Amino acid sequence: MADTSSTQSALFTLRQVSRAYGGSRRSVTALDSLDLTINSGERVGIVGESGSGKTTLTRLLVALDTPSSGELLFKGQPLPHKGESLLNFRQQVQIVFQDPFGSLDPRLSVGASITEPLRALRVAGDPRLRVQELLEAVGLPTHSEMLYPHQLSGGQRQRVAIARALAPRPSTLVADEAVSALDVSVRAQVLNLIANLVNELGLTLVFVSHDLAVIRHICSRVVVLYRGKLVEENTTEMLFTHPQHPYTRELLASIPRLPE
Amino acid sequence: MSLLEVTDLRLSIDDTDLLRGISFQMAPTERLGLIGESGSGKSLTALTIMGLLPQRARLSGSVRLADQELTNLTERRYSRLRGDRIAMIFQEPMTSLNPLMRVGKQVGEVLRIHQNLSHKASASQAIALLERVGFDAPAQQARAFPHQLSGGQRQRVMIATAIACKPDLILADEPTTALDVTVQAQVLALLGELTAEHGCALLLISHDLAVVANVCERIQVMYGGVIVESGPTDELLRAPQHPYTRALLATSRGIEDLDRELFGQLPTIPGVVAEAGRFPQGCTFRGRCERESERCLSMPSAQGTQHQVRCWHRYGVEN
């Protein structure tokens, strides 16, 4: 009975989810029997290094890929693969990628990039008005609507990517290394922006990063992946003060710190 | 006596000013950190020292390595210097290693070229070097191709190549940025150890203040093609005088501070980094600076000796 009640508030439920790549003979298991629940309104950090499976997990969560085995549920239902239900899912779950230069179409103006998901997902309302709202929300001047990605700095491009993700009014934002490519002096700006927007809009946040220090500022719970397995999961505070798994401890010890 | 002396380096490509008067010195065996964001000119400074600028770059000023002027060297003479007296380690070892050559052979190549070692002698030296940088089965791993190694291992191969000829100076441009944090710590420790062991100087370039602070005894901060502040690491971290250094330190400390209140706002630097070559006239930090005044319309000169700052409104100093 306890299980049913927890699935009700659960946004994502993963049961023994695995994802293997390659043929049956030479397959690589990128994600191995993952059990994880992400509740509505939560801010979950997913940390791990290259090869840990964090990108694979991200792709599964936003329905860009499907598990090889196991069960992946969104609001108690299997993730949709096509049709109206997929559009509906995409309206609710949006993603911001690491490199906005790679994820924004260089031929589309900022305004066109932001309205694209509105048209694609058939979201009602005046798209032009929405663009102005969003530009303001992410701290860009309203005339940036006319600009193209190459005319913007890295931090501004990432703001556009965030605006585009928020355009269809999703309930969940997935950020995949969203600040990793940014300069130090703008990284904090964008982190603050994401944190503020998540608060104001009451979003569920899945924040994927290799950087524990960044995760600490934005997430209330942290999941540590190592070689495709979930090795530790705890509230942010507990994970930082009482890390259990040796790999988590190593991660914490490796954060480069400024001498006092 | 300095090992490296860079004087008033000015560089422009296609009428865009990228370096705007860079001067600094490095003592033999010194470990100097060069900090800056994208477009600050830190990588171009290294490429200038290595003589690897594109043809259309227009350069003035001087780079002297132990009293030899480098800026007017022919390519032929420069290539004798590279790998032998100055070596460079780049960010992405996958693009700087030859994918078609076994790594042992690549490490040995510098020895064959610069020290005229035989194939046999260079091969056995290469294995010794691979062992020194932490390969546990160097004889077998020397036969591997770059794609068969992990990112950290590839960067170790680059380090082995760089130290092979015991150069006077190693330039390392973001050597650990592409690596996982746990591997980054190991590679940085190795780099520090080896430069000390061979008595070579290290110019470590990074966007990450913490990385540089843990390896280098002196730090130089670049912004917009200008060195805005330089000084001994502890002093620069304790009492930064340039508003940019102070702001950078505050944001870096803000993000990495594991004791600060959860979910609080992080300290930020307002504004955006201007594109390379589009920096304002006068002080390069104009437009983002909290202490800006009309004086900042002209470029301040460098004040101080050990601890040098280019600012009209230095912190902690009567201006």
Interface residues (C-beta under 8 A of the other chain):
Chain A: E49 S50 S153 G154 G155 Q156 D183 V184 S185 V186 R187 A188 Q189 L191 N192 A195 H210 D211 L212 A213 V214 R216 H217 I218 S220 T236 E237 F240 E250 L251 L252 A253 S254 I255 P256 R257 L258 P259
Chain B: E37 S38 G151 D180 V181 T182 V183 Q184 A185 L188 H207 D208 L209 A210 V211 A213 N214 T233 D234 L237 A247 L248 L249 T251 S252 R253 G254 I255 E256 L258 L262 F263 G264 Q265 L266 P267 T268 I269 P270 V272 V273 A274 E275
